[in-house]
Amino acid sequence: MKFRTLLFSASLIVILFNGLTISTVNAQTNDFLYGDQLPDAPELSARGEYKVGVQTVNLVNLNQVDILNSKEGKDPTYDRPITIEVWYPASVNNDAKTVVYDEVMGTRGDTLRPLTPFTFKGRAYRDADALKGNKFPLIVVSHGYVGSRYLMTYLTENLASKGYIVAAIDHTDSTFKDANAFQSTLLNRPKDIRFVINEMEKLGAKGSKNKIAGLVDANNTAIIGYSMGGYGVLNVGGAGYSAGLGQFFTGMTGGSSAISVNLAGNAEYEKLADARIKAIVAFAPWGMERGVWDAEGLKGLKSPTFFIAGSQDDISGYEKGIKAIYEGAVNADRYLLTYKNARHNVAPNPPPAEALAPGLHIDEYYRYAEPSWDQRKINNVNQHFVTAFIGKHLKNQDSAKFLNVQENSNEKDWTGFKPRSSTGMELLHAQPAN
């Protein structure tokens, strides 16, 4: 596929990756927290049997390409810091208090949207003791550009309560607090994901000094990504990038070929295939409309994959974007859940109360919200289907009845949904060709 030229000006990046959408959903109230069930929430959205602990872990990936300082094809190296948030089944004292997450609105370097701290409540317990006795499958979560490790707590807490250890990444140079030039995200997104899988295996191994020592079953791993996170997890899962992306990257960096390690057909990339990855969830993955993949690259995706999209996605594109990836991944057992008339924000938490304040830049609200959907409803539906899909592939759970439903949700109630509550969606399924 010919790689089409991209003009990544600052204004375009703000438009493309902050998700310009509008919604009437409200934020947290005193009683309803992100991830709680609405009255019409589907069956598998309910929290699981485990109480959930959460901890922050600071990692360093040594001797990485310092792409922001590359010049004339020469790539210096640096030690790349990465912060992750880890949720896990926990043993919790009766007097323990639930977590309050520290987050920011705004984007570093944007004078119209200065960094503004805010907090929100969760249903996990900060630094609680891990529940001993069983090993739990691993899930690694990758946010969009820009984003943070707290962008999808409705899902990360929920999955941990069902017996998974969940690590969400703060991608350096790609968060609200440290947003930087786009070439860092293009290069480092899949590299960060691979690194965190490996580090989580070490942290969860017997003899580790971390709380989760002996508890991580990294041989049963799922990776979840949203937008640029989707760009990353698909590559880690086997969908090598196109030669066109490699050429574009070389041009935008003044001659660096560092991204070649992630290109389809590269022998080094083929060696990175990871048998530990048993399932992939890609929310609104970015790149197909821009020529990031071609047909050969998509053929490399062989892990079971669940795509989630809005039919009116104006960031990643739908027919020529996300749906085209789904159709081109011919060697994967794959699903595509589509929210009719939704745009790009099919993955985040609802907008915080602070985003409703008068006088703020409207994009603080647009970063989270959808025009035609209650974000809390989307969250519940995501919890339901991700639980079914990942449970099938990581725990051998019998969840087929929740996945094998008729395509059009308007025809009759989908299994697991309350009467009259499953309208406005489509679920496609395709078997691998080989």
C-alpha positions, 0 to 999 in steps of 0.5 A: 500500500502506498503510504500517504503523506501526513502533516503532523502539525501541532493543530492536526495532532490535537484534532486527531488524537484528542477525540472531538466528540460531544456527549450529555453523559455526566461524570462521577457522582458520590454513589456511581463510580467509573465502572459501576453498572447502570440498571441496564448493564449486560450480565458480564459487566458485573464486578468479579469475586475478588477485591482489588489492590493497585500499585504504581511501579516505576520501570526503566528500559535501558539503552533505547533509541532516543528518537527525539534527539536523532540527527542525520540518521544517527540514533543516540540512546538513553534509559527510557523511564516508564511508569505502570499502574498494576491492579491485582486480586487482593487481600483487604482489611476491613478498615481499608479505604478505596483509592483516589486517583490523581489525574490531569486535564490539559496537555503539556505545551498547549497554552490553551489547555494548561495542565489542571490536576483533578482526582477521581475515586476508584473501587481498588485499594492502594498498595493492598496485599496481593491475594496468595494461592493462585496464579492469574493471567496477565493483561497489559493496557496501552492508552491513546495519544495523548492519554494516561494509565488511568484512562480506562480504570472502569475496565482495569479494575473490573478485569482485576476483580475477575482474577487477572493481573492488569498493568496499564502503561504511562507511555513516556512522551505520550501522556497528558503530562509529557506529550512530545513529538509524534515520532516517539509514539510511532517508534516506542508504542510496541516497544513499550508494550513488549517491555512491560510484558517482560517486566511483569513476568519478572515482577510476578515470578517467584522470588520477586520482591514485589507484592505480586511475586509468584502470581503472574501467569505471563504465558496467558497474556492479553494485550489491550490498546486504544487508538495509538495503543491499538496501533501498538498492540496489533503490531506486537500481535503480529501485524507488521507495519508497512514499508511506507510507514518506514519511509515516512518515519525516516523522513520525519526524523531526518534519516532514522531507520529505527522503526524498521524493527517493527516492519513486516518482512523484517527478520528481526521483527519476525523474531519478536513473535510472542507465544505468550499472547493469547488474545488482543483487544483493539479499541479504535486502532489508529493507522489504517487510513494513513497507510500504516499497514498493507495487506501483507502486514495484516496477514501476520496478525494471527492471535484472536482479536476483538476490535471495538469501533464507532461507525462514525470514527473521524480519527481512525476512520471506520470503513477504510480504517478499523473495519478495513483492519478487521477485514484484512486480518484474514489469519486471525479469529476476529470480532468487530463490535461497532457502536452505531453513530459513535465516533472515536471515544469508545474506550475511555472513562466518562468525562470527570466532573471538572470537565463540565466547569464553565470556561474550560477549553471544550476539548477537555470534555471532548477527550472522553465523551461521545455524541450519541452514547452515554459513556457509562453504557459504552463502559458496561458493554465493553466490560461485558464483551472483553470479559467474555472474549478474554475469559475464553482465551485466557481461562478457557471459560465457556463464553461462546453464547455471549460472543456468538450472537446475531450481527444486528443487535436491533433484531432481538436481544443479545444474550446477556443483555436485559430486554430492550437494552441491546439496540444500536450495535453490530457484532461481526465475526470471521474465522481465520482463512488458514 
